[in-house]
Amino acid sequence: MGWGFSIKELRASLDYGDVLANGLATTRTGPAHAMRTSRSALLGLLVVLLSLPMLGCASTDADWVELRGERYVVEIADDDASRAQGLMFRDRLAPGHGMLFIHDVEEVQAFWMKNTRIPLDILYFDAQLRLVSMSPRTPPCTAGNRCPLYPSAGPAQYTLEINAGEAARLASSRGTS
């Protein structure tokens, strides 16, 4: 079964059965997200309307994603500055944490590990909220502008970075790859 992705802008505990059991759900809460662009607001409204029957209650104000049944606290990178900075210059990423990049346009995305000090799994999702590809166990790079690119295998609108090895652990815990 494939990995899916769904985005949501309300506190919620989602259970879409087979679809999200193999996928990713997100929630964004708190005052920092009160003012969003119209693009984000429309996307949020669409997802809220599609998921109203499944609303639950979450216990934290932090942004989070649920990937294959496990919750990760995430930072959101949804503008040029935060996407460019990403996880550079970090000495560690706490277990159960990550960064979700929301791109303005669905197209082939390419990430590099310039000035990134920790190995990561990079997962690319398309606008239909399906996993396009992943770059597992992507190593840190100190070669400056000579760092290699890790492109998506097809057009992607969302990218999730988590600690290296997490994607393989999650896939093996479900008996799939």
HELIX and SHEET records of a PDB file:
HELIX    1   1 ASP A   18  ALA A   21  1                                   4    
HELIX    2   2 PRO A   31  HIS A   33  5                                   3    
HELIX    3   3 SER A   38  SER A   51  1                                  14    
HELIX    4   4 LEU A   52  MET A   54  5                                   3    
HELIX    5   5 ASP A   80  GLN A   85  1                                   6    
HELIX    6   6 GLY A  144  ARG A  146  5                                   3    
HELIX    7   7 GLU A  166  SER A  173  1                                   8    
SHEET    1   A 8 PHE A   5  SER A   6  0                                        
SHEET    2   A 8 LEU A  24  THR A  27  1                                        
SHEET    3   A 8 TRP A  64  LEU A  67 -1                                        
SHEET    4   A 8 GLU A  70  ALA A  77 -1                                        
SHEET    5   A 8 HIS A  97  TRP A 112  1                                        
SHEET    6   A 8 LEU A 149  ASN A 163 -1                                        
SHEET    7   A 8 LEU A 120  PHE A 125 -1                                        
SHEET    8   A 8 LEU A 131  THR A 138 -1                                        
END                                                                             
